Structure formats: structure tokens, C-alpha cells
Amino acid sequence: MHVVVTYDISEDKRRTKIHKILSSYGQWMQFSVFECSLTATQYARLRNRLNKLIKAEEDSVRFYFLCACCQQKVERIGGEQVRDDTVFFA
């Protein structure tokens, strides 16, 4: 599944931890935005890890799921190119 994850974290230390976790699951696209290609298991682990870190009364994390058809309709102007995780080098 393709998921866009956005976050608004009030504390610098928590925000840094959230960023590091998301970096291991997807590609950082903008300040508080990641694009992730995840299996159901990876999504469950990610959500669980983030849920343990955030303070629900202060922080916000949102997950936007894109179907394969919608994923192909994403347009980009500028910024970092999307990583191709299907290419492997030995």
C-alpha cells in the first residue's frame, strides 16, 4: 500500500524521533511529509511505534492511503525525485 504520512509534533525531541522512525519506512518529501510503500505488517508496526511516541493531546499524525490508480496521478513540481526501491545493486 502507498501511504502519505504527515505529522505535526509540538516538541523538537519527539519530532526528531518521529522523523527518524519514518525515515526507516519511507522517503522524506517535505518538512513533515513522508511517502511510504508498506505492507500491512509494516504499516501496523509503524503505526504502533508512532502511537507510543506521540502525545495525542498535543501531536497529530495522519495517514493518507493512495490506491494504485491514484498513486499514478500524483504530480510533482520541483523537489526531490521519488526513490525507486525496485532497483537493486549487488
QUITADA-V883635 format. One record per residue. N is the residue number from 0. RES is the residue in one letter. OMEGA is omega in degrees with one decimal (none if undefined). D_CENTER is the distance of its C-alpha to the mean C-alpha in Angstrom with 1 decimal. Layout:
BEGIN
n-><N	N>
res-><RES	RES>
omega-><OMEGA	OMEGA>
d_center-><D_CENTER	D_CENTER>
END
This chain:
BEGIN
n-><0	1	2	3	4	5	6	7	8	9	10	11	12	13	14	15	16	17	18	19	20	21	22	23	24	25	26	27	28	29	30	31	32	33	34	35	36	37	38	39	40	41	42	43	44	45	46	47	48	49	50	51	52	53	54	55	56	57	58	59	60	61	62	63	64	65	66	67	68	69	70	71	72	73	74	75	76	77	78	79	80	81	82	83	84	85	86	87	88	89>
res-><M	H	V	V	V	T	Y	D	I	S	E	D	K	R	R	T	K	I	H	K	I	L	S	S	Y	G	Q	W	M	Q	F	S	V	F	E	C	S	L	T	A	T	Q	Y	A	R	L	R	N	R	L	N	K	L	I	K	A	E	E	D	S	V	R	F	Y	F	L	C	A	C	C	Q	Q	K	V	E	R	I	G	G	E	Q	V	R	D	D	T	V	F	F	A>
omega-><178.3	-175.0	170.7	-178.4	176.0	179.7	175.1	-174.8	-172.0	-174.7	-177.3	-176.6	178.1	-179.8	178.2	178.3	178.6	179.6	-179.6	178.2	-179.0	178.4	179.4	-179.7	-175.5	-176.0	177.7	-176.3	178.2	-171.1	-177.9	-176.2	175.4	169.6	-175.3	169.5	-170.5	166.8	177.9	179.3	178.5	178.8	-179.9	178.4	179.5	-178.8	179.5	179.9	-179.9	-179.2	179.0	-175.9	-172.2	169.9	-171.8	-178.9	-178.2	-170.6	177.2	172.3	-179.6	179.1	177.2	-177.1	178.3	174.7	-178.2	180.0	-179.8	179.9	179.8	-178.1	178.6	177.8	179.6	173.1	-179.8	179.1	-178.5	176.5	179.0	179.2	174.7	-177.6	-178.9	-178.9	-179.4	176.0	-179.8	none>
d_center-><11.8	9.4	6.7	5.4	3.9	6.7	8.8	12.5	13.9	17.6	18.5	17.8	18.0	15.4	13.1	13.6	13.0	9.7	8.7	10.4	9.0	5.3	7.5	9.1	6.7	5.4	6.8	7.1	8.7	10.3	11.2	8.7	6.2	3.4	4.7	5.0	8.6	9.6	13.0	14.0	14.8	11.5	9.9	12.8	12.6	9.1	10.3	13.5	12.6	10.8	13.7	16.2	15.1	14.9	18.2	18.0	20.9	19.3	15.5	13.1	9.6	9.2	7.8	9.4	10.7	12.4	15.5	16.7	19.1	16.8	14.4	17.6	18.3	15.5	17.5	16.7	19.3	19.0	16.2	14.8	15.4	12.9	13.3	15.5	14.8	17.9	20.3	21.7	24.3	26.9>
END
